[in-house]
Amino acid sequence: MNEQLPVAIVGLGRMGWVHATHLRRLEQAGVCRVAALVDIDVEKARRFATRSGCEAPVMGSVEELASSGVCAATMIVTPTEKHREHAALLVKAGHRVLLEKPLTGSLAGDREFCEELDRDYPTAVMLAFQRRFDGALAFAKELMDAGTVGKVFKIYSALEDSGPAPNGYQSDGILPDMSVHNVDEILWLTGRLPDRALAVGSRIYSHALTTCQEDFDDAMLYMWFGDDLLGQVQVTRNHVSGYRVESVIYGDQGQIQIGRFEQRPDAIVVEAFGKRGAADPLARKIFPGGKGGNAAPEFVDRFGPAYKRELEVFIDCCSRGAAFPTCHTDGLRAQTIISAGMRGLKTVADGVRLADV
């Protein structure tokens, strides 16, 4: 690995601050060099530089970065509606990009952008699916692939926020915004694509607590992989007790549990259980959390190490000129499945009144 690879970051909002913090720590460890901090709010970028002791130049636009020549590797963490514009500008300038999901915010936009990338820049974009770099999920995949719980027939994946999307946040829908990670997780675990999908959505509580306009605050997505495998995704903004991320892999010889809810998470437990009556777990391992603290977004406690590892892999691939382990195509696949589920969407209006039965 080139220990001094220059890397810029564009966007110093909530998620950008998380990525920039990891980038700065990797710079301090000699893994890379922060080449530029870019944000339309230049003062915000300067505040990060001051607090972190970063000496990188501050810039106010992607155009300035593209013409500066300070680096050829960049993280993009700008609002969704700017993802395609910013990524396209930088890859045309010769950059390789780690792009926060989603690609564009719409299925049509994703398809158009993927066609452009496939044609002209097929290895330029790494899409930020941090779950693929999570130690707990990687261990669970090892157990699954080894046949520890037999033939897998169902995977359940939950992502539950403790509150609504922030005021002013742009959401293209709770399923496209949140469940894209869960869908990609299940595709990665199974190595398969579903042939059917169905979504259920509700507006039940937290949508009334924010100015963010979002279709639902609670939803489920079902995915059928033929007749032998089922994927279930649950997302919500209503888990008021705290951030909940859990996955369960069901096999005909047992199940694998990844994570469990704790109000102050500092460890992620992975356990594999055999059939009823077995005395001990088939496997058990504990992975460290992110320990983001009260000032950090709640998802850092769960995925902090995964975000750091994701960035390390991006830097390594850029240094070696290697292909990325995730790309734009992965984002398109996940959004295509979510869109199919939304076309079969069921809401309270579709429910059958018990009085009519």
C-alpha positions as CSV (number, residue, x, y, z in Angstrom):
1,M,0.0,0.0,0.0
2,N,1.2,3.5,-0.8
3,E,1.3,5.0,2.7
4,Q,1.0,8.6,1.5
5,L,-1.8,8.3,-1.0
6,P,-3.5,11.7,-1.2
7,V,-7.3,11.5,-0.6
8,A,-9.8,14.3,-0.6
9,I,-13.3,14.4,1.0
10,V,-16.3,16.3,-0.4
11,G,-19.1,17.0,2.0
12,L,-18.6,17.7,5.7
13,G,-22.2,17.1,6.9
14,R,-23.2,14.5,9.5
15,M,-22.0,11.5,7.5
16,G,-19.1,13.4,6.0
17,W,-17.8,14.3,9.4
18,V,-17.7,10.6,10.3
19,H,-15.8,9.7,7.1
20,A,-13.5,12.7,7.5
21,T,-12.7,11.6,11.1
22,H,-11.6,8.2,9.9
23,L,-9.6,9.7,7.0
24,R,-7.8,11.9,9.4
25,R,-7.0,9.0,11.8
26,L,-5.6,7.0,8.9
27,E,-3.5,10.0,8.0
28,Q,-2.1,10.1,11.5
29,A,-1.4,6.4,11.2
30,G,0.6,7.0,8.0
31,V,-1.8,5.2,5.7
32,C,-2.7,8.2,3.5
33,R,-2.6,12.0,3.3
34,V,-5.7,14.2,3.5
35,A,-5.4,16.2,0.3
36,A,-8.3,18.6,0.6
37,L,-11.5,19.2,2.7
38,V,-14.3,20.4,0.4
39,D,-17.7,21.8,1.3
40,I,-19.9,24.6,0.0
41,D,-19.9,25.8,3.6
42,V,-16.2,26.6,3.8
43,E,-16.4,27.6,7.5
44,K,-17.7,24.1,8.3
45,A,-14.7,22.5,6.6
46,R,-12.4,24.9,8.5
47,R,-14.0,23.9,11.8
48,F,-13.3,20.3,11.1
49,A,-9.7,21.1,10.2
50,T,-9.2,23.1,13.4
51,R,-10.8,20.5,15.6
52,S,-8.9,17.5,14.1
53,G,-5.6,19.3,13.6
54,C,-5.8,18.7,9.8
55,E,-3.6,20.9,7.7
56,A,-5.2,20.1,4.3
57,P,-6.4,22.9,2.2
58,V,-10.0,23.9,2.4
59,M,-12.0,24.3,-0.9
60,G,-15.6,25.5,-1.5
61,S,-16.5,23.4,-4.6
62,V,-16.0,20.2,-6.4
63,E,-15.0,22.1,-9.5
64,E,-12.1,23.7,-7.5
65,L,-11.0,20.2,-6.4
66,A,-11.3,18.7,-9.9
67,S,-9.0,21.4,-11.4
68,S,-6.6,21.6,-8.5
69,G,-4.6,18.4,-9.2
70,V,-4.0,17.7,-5.5
71,C,-5.2,14.1,-5.7
72,A,-6.9,11.4,-7.8
73,A,-8.9,9.7,-5.0
74,T,-11.9,11.3,-3.4
75,M,-14.7,10.4,-1.0
76,I,-18.1,12.0,-1.9
77,V,-20.5,12.5,1.0
78,T,-22.7,15.3,-0.4
79,P,-26.5,15.4,-0.5
80,T,-28.1,12.6,-2.6
81,E,-29.3,15.0,-5.4
82,K,-25.6,16.0,-6.0
83,H,-24.1,12.5,-6.0
84,R,-24.3,11.9,-9.8
85,E,-23.1,15.5,-10.7
86,H,-20.2,15.4,-8.3
87,A,-19.1,11.8,-9.1
88,A,-19.3,12.4,-12.8
89,L,-17.3,15.6,-12.6
90,L,-14.5,13.9,-10.6
91,V,-14.3,10.6,-12.6
92,K,-14.0,12.7,-15.8
93,A,-11.1,14.5,-14.1
94,G,-9.4,11.2,-13.5
95,H,-10.4,10.5,-9.9
96,R,-11.4,7.2,-8.4
97,V,-14.3,7.8,-6.0
98,L,-15.8,6.3,-2.9
99,L,-19.4,7.4,-3.2
100,E,-21.9,7.4,-0.3
101,K,-25.1,5.6,-1.2
102,P,-27.4,6.0,-3.1
103,L,-26.1,6.5,-6.6
104,T,-28.6,9.1,-7.7
105,G,-31.8,8.8,-5.7
106,S,-33.9,7.4,-8.4
107,L,-34.0,4.1,-10.3
108,A,-34.0,5.8,-13.7
109,G,-31.1,8.0,-12.7
110,D,-29.2,5.0,-11.4
111,R,-29.7,3.2,-14.7
112,E,-28.5,6.1,-16.7
113,F,-25.5,6.7,-14.6
114,C,-24.5,3.1,-14.6
115,E,-24.7,3.0,-18.4
116,E,-22.4,6.0,-18.5
117,L,-20.0,4.4,-16.0
118,D,-20.0,1.0,-17.6
119,R,-19.2,2.6,-21.0
120,D,-16.6,5.1,-20.0
121,Y,-15.4,4.6,-16.4
122,P,-16.2,1.0,-15.3
123,T,-13.7,0.9,-12.4
124,A,-14.0,4.5,-11.1
125,V,-16.6,4.2,-8.4
126,M,-16.7,2.3,-5.2
127,L,-20.2,2.5,-3.6
128,A,-20.2,2.8,0.2
129,F,-21.8,-0.5,1.4
130,Q,-20.0,-0.6,4.8
131,R,-21.8,-3.8,5.9
132,R,-19.6,-5.8,3.6
133,F,-16.6,-4.7,5.7
134,D,-18.2,-5.3,9.1
135,G,-16.4,-8.0,11.1
136,A,-19.5,-9.4,12.7
137,L,-21.3,-9.9,9.4
138,A,-18.2,-11.3,7.8
139,F,-17.9,-13.9,10.5
140,A,-21.6,-14.8,10.1
141,K,-21.0,-15.2,6.4
142,E,-18.1,-17.6,7.1
143,L,-20.3,-19.7,9.3
144,M,-23.1,-19.7,6.8
145,D,-20.7,-20.6,3.9
146,A,-19.2,-23.4,6.0
147,G,-22.7,-25.0,6.5
148,T,-22.7,-24.5,10.2
149,V,-26.5,-24.1,10.3
150,G,-27.2,-26.3,7.3
151,K,-29.2,-25.1,4.2
152,V,-30.2,-21.5,4.7
153,F,-33.9,-20.8,3.9
154,K,-34.5,-17.3,5.4
155,I,-32.5,-14.2,6.2
156,Y,-34.0,-11.4,8.3
157,S,-32.3,-8.0,8.4
158,A,-33.5,-5.1,10.6
159,L,-32.4,-1.4,10.6
160,E,-34.2,0.8,13.1
161,D,-33.4,4.4,13.9
162,S,-34.3,5.9,17.3
163,G,-35.9,9.0,15.8
164,P,-37.1,10.6,12.5
165,A,-34.9,11.8,9.7
166,P,-33.4,15.2,10.6
167,N,-35.3,18.4,9.7
168,G,-34.4,19.4,6.2
169,Y,-33.1,15.9,5.3
170,Q,-33.8,14.8,1.7
171,S,-35.3,11.3,1.6
172,D,-36.4,9.5,-1.6
173,G,-38.4,7.1,0.6
174,I,-37.6,5.1,3.7
175,L,-37.0,1.9,1.7
176,P,-34.7,3.5,-0.9
177,D,-32.9,5.5,1.8
178,M,-32.6,2.9,4.6
179,S,-33.2,-0.6,3.3
180,V,-30.6,-0.4,0.4
181,H,-28.0,-1.5,3.0
182,N,-30.1,-4.5,4.2
183,V,-30.9,-5.6,0.6
184,D,-27.2,-5.4,-0.4
185,E,-26.4,-7.4,2.8
186,I,-28.7,-10.2,1.9
187,L,-27.5,-10.3,-1.8
188,W,-23.9,-10.4,-0.5
189,L,-24.6,-13.1,2.0
190,T,-26.4,-15.4,-0.4
191,G,-24.8,-14.5,-3.7
192,R,-28.2,-14.7,-5.3
193,L,-30.8,-12.3,-6.8
194,P,-34.5,-12.5,-5.9
195,D,-37.2,-13.0,-8.5
196,R,-40.1,-11.4,-6.6
197,A,-40.4,-8.5,-4.1
198,L,-43.2,-6.9,-2.1
199,A,-43.2,-3.9,0.3
200,V,-45.5,-2.9,3.2
201,G,-45.4,0.7,4.5
202,S,-46.9,2.7,7.3
203,R,-46.9,6.3,8.7
204,I,-47.5,5.7,12.4
205,Y,-45.4,7.9,14.6
206,S,-42.1,9.7,13.9
207,H,-43.1,11.3,10.5
208,A,-45.0,13.9,12.6
209,L,-41.8,15.0,14.4
210,T,-39.7,16.2,11.5
211,T,-39.9,18.6,8.5
212,C,-38.4,15.8,6.4
213,Q,-40.9,14.7,3.8
214,E,-40.8,10.9,3.7
215,D,-43.3,8.4,2.4
216,F,-43.3,6.2,5.5
217,D,-41.7,6.0,8.9
218,D,-42.0,2.2,9.1
219,A,-41.7,-0.4,6.3
220,M,-41.0,-4.0,5.5
221,L,-39.6,-5.6,2.3
222,Y,-40.0,-9.2,1.3
223,M,-37.8,-10.8,-1.3
224,W,-38.3,-14.3,-2.7
225,F,-35.4,-16.2,-4.2
226,G,-37.2,-18.9,-6.0
227,D,-39.2,-21.2,-3.7
228,D,-36.3,-22.1,-1.3
229,L,-35.1,-18.8,0.1
230,L,-36.8,-15.8,1.7
231,G,-35.3,-12.4,2.5
232,Q,-37.1,-10.1,5.1
233,V,-36.0,-6.5,5.6
234,Q,-37.5,-4.3,8.4
235,V,-36.7,-0.6,8.6
236,T,-38.2,2.1,10.8
237,R,-37.6,5.5,12.3
238,N,-39.6,4.5,15.4
239,H,-37.2,2.5,17.7
240,V,-37.2,5.2,20.3
241,S,-35.1,3.3,22.8
242,G,-32.0,3.5,20.5
243,Y,-30.4,2.3,17.3
244,R,-31.2,-1.4,16.5
245,V,-29.4,-3.4,13.9
246,E,-29.9,-7.2,13.9
247,S,-29.7,-9.9,11.3
248,V,-30.7,-13.6,11.6
249,I,-29.8,-16.4,9.2
250,Y,-32.1,-19.3,9.4
251,G,-30.9,-22.8,8.4
252,D,-32.4,-26.3,8.6
253,Q,-29.9,-27.1,11.3
254,G,-30.0,-23.9,13.3
255,Q,-29.6,-20.2,13.1
256,I,-27.0,-17.4,13.3
257,Q,-27.8,-14.3,15.2
258,I,-25.8,-11.1,14.4
259,G,-26.2,-8.3,16.9
260,R,-28.9,-7.6,19.5
261,F,-30.3,-4.4,20.8
262,E,-28.6,-2.6,23.7
263,Q,-29.1,1.0,24.6
264,R,-25.3,1.5,25.1
265,P,-23.7,-0.9,22.6
266,D,-20.0,-1.5,23.0
267,A,-19.9,-5.0,21.5
268,I,-21.6,-6.9,18.7
269,V,-22.3,-10.5,19.5
270,V,-22.5,-13.2,16.8
271,E,-23.9,-16.6,17.9
272,A,-24.8,-19.7,16.0
273,F,-27.3,-22.1,17.6
274,G,-28.2,-25.6,16.7
275,K,-31.5,-27.3,16.9
276,R,-33.6,-27.3,20.0
277,G,-32.0,-29.2,22.9
278,A,-28.4,-28.4,21.9
279,A,-26.5,-27.5,25.1
280,D,-24.1,-24.9,23.8
281,P,-23.9,-22.5,20.9
282,L,-22.2,-23.8,17.7
283,A,-20.1,-20.7,17.6
284,R,-19.8,-17.4,19.4
285,K,-17.7,-14.3,18.9
286,I,-17.7,-10.7,20.0
287,F,-16.7,-7.8,17.8
288,P,-16.0,-4.2,19.1
289,G,-18.4,-1.4,18.4
290,G,-17.5,2.1,17.2
291,K,-17.8,3.9,20.6
292,G,-18.8,7.1,18.8
293,G,-20.0,8.9,22.0
294,N,-23.0,11.1,22.6
295,A,-22.0,13.7,20.0
296,A,-21.7,11.1,17.1
297,P,-24.5,9.8,15.0
298,E,-26.0,6.7,16.6
299,F,-24.9,4.4,13.7
300,V,-21.2,5.0,14.5
301,D,-21.6,2.8,17.6
302,R,-22.5,-0.1,15.5
303,F,-20.6,0.4,12.3
304,G,-17.6,2.6,13.2
305,P,-15.0,-0.1,12.6
306,A,-16.7,-1.1,9.3
307,Y,-16.5,2.5,8.0
308,K,-12.8,2.7,8.8
309,R,-12.2,-0.7,7.1
310,E,-14.2,0.4,4.1
311,L,-12.0,3.4,3.7
312,E,-8.8,1.4,4.2
313,V,-9.9,-0.9,1.4
314,F,-10.7,2.0,-0.9
315,I,-7.2,3.5,-0.2
316,D,-5.5,0.2,-0.9
317,C,-7.4,-0.4,-4.2
318,C,-6.5,3.1,-5.3
319,S,-2.9,2.6,-4.4
320,R,-2.6,-0.7,-6.3
321,G,-4.9,0.3,-9.2
322,A,-7.1,-2.7,-8.3
323,A,-10.8,-3.2,-8.8
324,F,-13.1,-2.2,-6.0
325,P,-15.0,-4.9,-4.1
326,T,-18.2,-2.9,-4.5
327,C,-19.3,-0.7,-7.4
328,H,-22.1,1.2,-9.0
329,T,-23.7,-2.0,-10.2
330,D,-24.3,-3.2,-6.7
331,G,-26.3,0.0,-6.0
332,L,-28.4,-0.5,-9.1
333,R,-29.2,-4.1,-8.2
334,A,-30.4,-3.1,-4.7
335,Q,-32.5,-0.2,-5.9
336,T,-34.1,-2.3,-8.7
337,I,-35.3,-4.8,-6.0
338,I,-36.6,-2.1,-3.8
339,S,-38.4,-0.5,-6.7
340,A,-40.0,-3.8,-7.6
341,G,-41.2,-4.1,-4.0
342,M,-42.6,-0.6,-4.1
343,R,-44.6,-1.4,-7.2
344,G,-46.3,-4.1,-5.2
345,L,-46.6,-1.8,-2.2
346,K,-49.3,-2.5,0.4
347,T,-50.4,0.1,3.0
348,V,-53.2,0.5,5.5
349,A,-55.6,1.2,2.6
350,D,-55.0,-2.4,1.4
351,G,-55.7,-4.0,4.7
352,V,-58.9,-6.1,5.1
353,R,-61.2,-4.9,7.9
354,L,-61.9,-7.7,10.3
355,A,-65.5,-6.6,10.4
356,D,-65.7,-7.6,6.7
357,V,-64.4,-11.1,7.3
